[in-house]
């Protein structure tokens, strides 16, 4: 018997992982537990395990053992489960932060893995356990060669363990989770937001009745407010993520890998950590809670995203100010409903998170009931534009000024490239980036010569490293009604966009970004300036793409 590790393991969000040291699948909570009887050890994904702990944050006792045959089961363990594990090369125990706790080798044959736990109930409601605190819960993970067999709950001892077994059973988990949250009286439509309903039931009902696109917009708003309250909205990598959310774009690094978010938080020297008191518990990490709202706002069903993000966002304010967002929400909800309904079809505002639903793709997601034609009219502000605009997904520019967008699409590629370069230089110069950052001035010269962009623009998202100082936040604009937006953060993406190999994509996106970087009041004049300089009027109106 080999003891690979025996010591303290730092967990976050009640989880740790076993995965291949190199490669391997992304561990997804639903996939990890799919079809299983137990809810503590997710083993359904090949070569990977998801470990659940009682403690939310901090140190737990952990022991990893590799045995030649099935070892005896000790009486000290309250909860015990077993499953099949087939290694995929060297394995490691990894943490939520992305750090590797330990590495181990197993023969490339099926193994049985036993996960044993004690102290889960005592740890489940405890504050974070630091390196100087006594441990509350302990876990042991044991591997030995064995033929594949279904997972099994060997021993049930704690209430917390029983909760997870039921909650992650796909057949009854949703019902059990509702009952646990609502004292056996689930609300209609399966909402799991007991704190929010208890605090503001009218607001929850209003959100439930809102259109999916409005629900998603509320989630984005809540994430921004949480980031502002926590003081992280001024960090360039957080500001980039907030901008991506509000533009319905994919979240940039490190938010594309959730574990990397917390690693980045721990590494960022400009990251000031503060705590709040939440539900009577002191020391709750304010910035960690705020970062989590960005991930919540981008996931799941839009109603779930709105409720979960809003609940998490209120926690950033702590017990004394937790009603602040709830007081603001009625006006925000009314404004979003009004603004988004202005371009809607029959008042329907679908969730824009599924891009395929808005470019004539298959009917999927929450918007399926209004049909492809209805969705395309909503996202594009009318009938589909010409095919090239659809191909490069020039939604922002097309919705704001369709005639200009079609004039740009009809222009020669050389003209489109000129528009892209002009837009990037116009945005960066007006924002003060060209004068303040030599790297930007050099990149603009490369762009004008048709050369590859120099560092740091040669690396994906590399430009954000230039905006780490306080200077980036001295110039602010109002964009899409949102005050105090960093002008530098809005302007600098135009440079990379202008270098896109597709001249129309380069022009459409760089021009729209450049116009937005001037703020709401000046955006029309920038677009007019570009049209006057470069574009000829359309001779026969503008074409449509059909459906």
Number of C-alpha atoms within 10 A of each C-alpha: 12 11 11 14 18 13 11 16 21 23 25 18 13 16 20 22 22 23 27 22 17 10 9 15 11 12 20 13 13 13 14 22 23 18 17 22 21 26 25 30 30 28 28 23 22 17 20 25 25 23 21 23 27 28 29 20 21 20 24 25 18 18 17 19 18 20 14 11 13 15 13 6 11 8 6 9 18 17 23 24 21 25 24 25 26 21 20 20 18 16 20 20 24 24 18 20 19 18 14 15 16 14 16 16 13 18 13 12 14 18 22 21 25 26 22 25 28 23 22 23 18 14 22 18 12 15 15 19 19 13 13 7 10 11 17 19 20 23 24 18 20 22 26 23 21 17 11 14 13 11 21 15 20 15 15 16 16 17 13 19 25 16 16 18 21 19 20 25 19 15 11 12 17 16 17 19 20 20 15 15 16 16 10 12 10 18 14 7 7 11 18 21 19 17 12 18 16 10 13 14 14 13 17 19 12 14 20 18 12 19 22 23 23 29 29 31 25 26 30 27 26 27 30 28 20 29 28 14 17 24 17 24 23 23 20 23 22 22 20 20 23 22 18 16 25 15 14 18 15 13 19 18 17 18 20 13 14 16 16 17 23 21 15 17 19 14 10 12 8 14 15 12 14 13 17 19 17 19 11 10 13 13 13 21 18 26 23 20 20 29 26 20 27 26 20 21 28 23 16 13 16 28 25 20 23 31 26 21 29 26 21 20 30 25 23 29 24 20 15 11 12 16 16 11 18 18 12 10 18 14 11 16 20 13 13 18 20 13 12 18 18 13 18 18 19 10 14 21 26 29 25 24 23 15 14 15 25 28 21 18 14 12 16 13 16 20 22 14 13 15 15 21 18 23 29 22 18 26 25 23 21 19 18 23 26 17 14 15 23 17 11 15 18 22 22 19 24 23 17 16 14 18 18 22 26 22 18 25 24 21 17 12 15 11 17 24 26 16 26 33 26 23 30 28 28 21 29 27 17 16 24 15 22 20 13 14 13 11 18 25 17 15 24 26 15 15 23 16 10 12 12 12 20 16 13 16 20 13 10 11 16 12 20 19 12 17 19 15 12 11 11 21 18 10 14 19 20 17 19 12 10 12 11 13 22 23 26 26 24 25 27 26 23 28 28 23 23 30 26 16 10 14 22 29 24 27 31 29 25 31 27 23 24 29 27 26 31 24 21 15 12 12 18 15 12 20 21 13 11 19 17 11 10 15 19 13 15 15 7 6 10 16 15 14 12 11 11
